[in-house]
Structures are given as C-alpha cells and as structure tokens.
Amino acid sequence: MTANGWLQFLILFVLLLAFMRPLGIYIARVLGGERTFLSPILRPIERLIYKLSGVRPDEEMSWREYSIALLLFSFVSMLLTYLIERAQHLLPWNPQHLAGVAPDLAWNTAASFTTNTNWQAYTPETTMSYFTQMVGLAYHNFLSAAVGIAVAIALVRGIARKESKTIGNFWVDTTRSILYILLPICLIYAGALIEQGVVQNLKPYSIVATLEQPSQTQTIAQGPVASQEAIKMLGTNGGGFFNANSAHPFENPTPFTNFLQMFSIFIIPAALTVTLGRMTGSAGHGWAVFACMSVLFIAGFTTVYWAESQPHPLLHGVDQHVSTLQSGGNMEGKEVRFGVSQSALFATITTDASCGAVNSVHDSFSPLGGMIVLANIMLGEIVFGGVGAGLYGMLIYVVLSVFIAGLMVGRTPEYLGKKIESYDVKMAMLYVLIFPLVILVLTAVSVLSPQMGLSSLTNNGPHGLSEILYAFTSGAGNNGSAFAGLSANTHWYNFGLGFTMLIGRFLMMVPMIALAGNLAQKKSVPPSPGTFPVNTGLFTVLLTGVVLIVGALTFFPALSLGPILEHLLLHAGQLF
C-alpha cells in the first residue's frame, strides 16, 4: 500500500463528489420533463421519435402497464440480437468472415446484453463481427442502461407522488435517458478515448511480422472500439471488444483512460442519489444513501488493496516488497502499468457497480481479495451499483431498514411520509430473496453434477467452488465479470447462466415496480415524534448494518467453503 495509490483513490472520490451533484440535478430535470440546455436541439428529435413510434408522451402508465412495456420491449430486443448473432455471416461489416454464433452461445449472449450483464463466454475478437458488435451489442449497452435509469426513476416517483395511480411512461423515460443523458456524454467520452489512442475503425485485422522472428506473423485485432468502450463503462455494461477487456491497450491505453473508465462507471449511479433527494424533496435522504454506498465502497477497496499488497506466503526468498522498481504484493494476473493499487481500485469499482469490466484477472487475486470482489456482488450490486439498478436495489434496503426501525420503536414504519405496510415489505423481501435463491440453487446443482458443472473447472477444491459461485453470482447480479478459470462456453453454463441473468434482472424488477405503484397510491402523512428520520447519520449506520447483515446471513456459509477456506489452506501450505 503506497501514498500514490491512496492519492489516486482520493482524487477519484473528490471528482466524484464534484460532478455528481450537477449531473444528478440534470437527470432530475430531464426525467421530470423540464427544460434543459439541450432541449432546443434534442426536443424536436424526441418528438419525432414519439411520432414515428406511436408513443403518446402525455399518457402515463400504472405499474402493471410499465412492467408489461418493459418486459415486451426487452424480449423483442433480445430476440433481435439473437437473430443478428446467428446470421452475422450473412450481414455486412464482417471483414474477418466470422461464422454465425452457435445457438446456445447466441442465446447466452443475447440474454447477457439485454440484462446489462455483458457476460462473455467467448473471445469477442474471434467470435463477433463488427456489425454484431455495433448493432447487436452496443445497441443493448445503451438500451439496458436506459431501462435501468427508467425503472429507478419510476420507483423514485412512486416514493415522491401522493395518491397517484401512475408512475410515469416507460417509453418516455427510456427515450429521454438515451437521448439527453447517455448519448451526449458518450459522444464526448468516445472522442476523448480516441484522442488517447483507443482504436476506432472498420478495417480488417492487420497481419504483421513479429519482431522476434520476422518469418512468423501475428494477427492484430482492431475495430470500432472507442464507440463501444464509452457506453460499456458509462452504462455499467462491462463487455469488452477484446477478450482482455480493459487490460488490453487498444481499450485502455493510458493511465488517464484507466482513471476515466473508473470514474465513468460510478458517476451516474452516484448522481442518481442526488436525483433521489431532489425528486423526493429530501436532499438529506439522498446524501444519507450516498454515504452508505461510500462507506461500503471505501471498506471494500481498503480490504482488497491490503490483501493484494501482501507478499505471497509460499514464495520464500523472493523480494515482494514495494520499491521504486516493482509494485510488490500479488502481481499475478495484473498489468504492470497499473500495479496493485489501480488493479484493486478498478476491481472494487467494477464489482460494486455491476459493470464487470476488468483491467486484471480476478481469478488470480488472493483468496481474501477475491472474496471481497465476490462479496461486493453478493450484497446485491447496491454499492453505487449498475446505472439505475444500484439505486433501486439500495431503496429496497431502505424500505427494509425503515421497517426494522419501526419494529424497534413499536410504530407503523414511515418512509418520507408514506406508511410502509405488509404489501410493501412482501415486495421488498421477494426482491431480496430471489437473488440468493437462484445463485445458491444453481451453484449447488453445478457442484453436484460432475458432467455438467465440474467438468468446466480448471481448479479443484475451494477455489473451484469459488469459480462456480462467482459465475452464478455475477450472472444474477448482472455484473458479467468472472473467475476466468471456469470454462463457461458449454450447454449447461450457457443456458443456466442465461436464465440466471434474466431472473436477476426482470424477475427482481417486477416486484420492485409493484412496490413503486403501491407507494404512489398512498396518502402522505406528516412526520410525528415517533417518525424515524431518513436523512441523518444514524439512518446511514442502520442502512449499512442491514445491508451487511442480510448479505452475511445469506452468503457467509458459501464464502466459508470457498475463499475463506482457501485462505486458511494457503497459509497451511496448500494450493489449488
């Protein structure tokens, strides 16, 4: 652990604090239908989109109508992506003449990008054509991020509104999220990446002679990378144009692009806490939620950074200490140019935010470092979380925290003037229980199936369990990163993880939208002396405690059999 590593963390956090408030206010204005500085340019385009698609922007939807529109839209777009993958050998922009994607892999990839997961059980540069990358996958990077923002705003409207039967219009929310938020930022972002050296072209791959042996050749993959990289990070999608993801110099060539990518993962999720405070009329509540996220983020990064900075206990007689000539600590699976600090920070951010992009190999982290990045996802991707998804996931925990506080004082729980009743708690618990259920059941099935699950492992023992557990946790959490020792391009994992991703996205969204609809119908009651305030430091402590306790009670037994046991055996001299 070095002063430079902590300085880079501090700079990122300070810039996050500086930019999140203006962006959060802007998002609130956009999705509240207010005029912004981009309205003169984009409002005519927005109206044209509504006219061509038959959308009536003034007609709002009930929670059931909102859910149906969301599910139908996602199904159709997923089917379109599947067909593009299968037929890519017949479509343009395929200079490498890549074949159509196999049915099970195409299904898995379509489900992955529809759900904002971007799990990639394939090598992108040898599997997907430029057309598939741009029209099928990058298209979903925008749409899935916009859907996440739309659903989060629908829940915030449900909290803010009084005696209302509607929570907004799905088509309007999604259109505005893309048109006013994601597209303008990505245009500037992609330009900055190109200036830094990220590739952007439609040329065939280059075949060059190697320096060591000029008689041998090497194929250099390239393509429209920068345009995908921008939304990949900003939309917390994470799927790389190259198999090495953000460790590849064509995706992440400089220290500045590395910093920019980490910052862009967190900026919209952080800004949405400001949007929450503005739309509900309680700025303090938004900051209390942000404080909870920040505490969990700082604790996670500190632990990962410390764990990865420790010398490997079985490398005797080797200098593993930090010096001017080496990073020290555990450098396996890490880029020398990023070192331990930026690898640990990137890993913490990408697993906190359900992004899944990586600039190092999580499978090569120490047992404790790997446990923390896995635990970040197990908390439900609510430490800032995915774009939109992080906010609505955290708000589920807010409802549970308010309910627990009410029980402790013997009063009906209240949340920003709304009484939290049995239906609200049932929907919140349904959301919370679906997540571990799909993870633990499918992990158990895989572990007990030598032909289906265990045959894909390259590591045995507790680390092998961690690889399987990480895969299903990543899928259900819509993260997309992996312990790469698992060979997941099999029928079992393609179909199993595909369903896991869909359940973790849509089956959890529906009860949350139902909660939004129920809250919107409620009357607002004035605060009383027994009302638990949700804009104080005490509430932040309670909320943080609920998140940790629920996560620990749910997943601690599985973590004990995986990374914790591996850590103990490592110090006893055993490797896996």
Secondary structure, DSSP 8 states (H G I E B T S, - for coil): --HHHHHHHHHHHHHHHHHHHHHHHHHHHHHTT---TTHHHHHHHHHHHHHHHT--TT----HHHHHHHHHHHHHHHHHHHHHHHHTGGGSSS-TT------HHHHHHHHHHHHTT-----S-HHHH--HHIIIIIIIHHHHHHHHHHHHHHHHHHHHHH-SS-S----HHHHHHHIIIIIIHHHHHHHHHHHHHHT--B-----EEEE-SS-TTSEEEE--SBHHHHHHHHHHTT----SSTTGGGSTTTS-SHHHHHHHHHHHHHHHHHHHHHHHHHHT-HHHHHHHHHHHHHHHHHHHHHHHHHHHS--TT-TT---S-BTTB--S--TTB-TTTHHHHHHHHHHHHHHTT----SB-GGGS-HHHHHHHHHHHHTTSTTTTSTTHHHHHHHHHHHHHHHHHHHHHTS--EETTEE--HHHHHHHHHHHHHHHHHHHHHHHHHHT-TTTTGGGBSS-HHHHHHHHHHHHHHHHTT-----TTB---SHHHHHHHHHHHHIIIIIHHHHHHHHHHHHHHS------TT---SSSHHHHHHHHHHHHHHHHHHHHHHHIIIIIHHHHHHHTT---
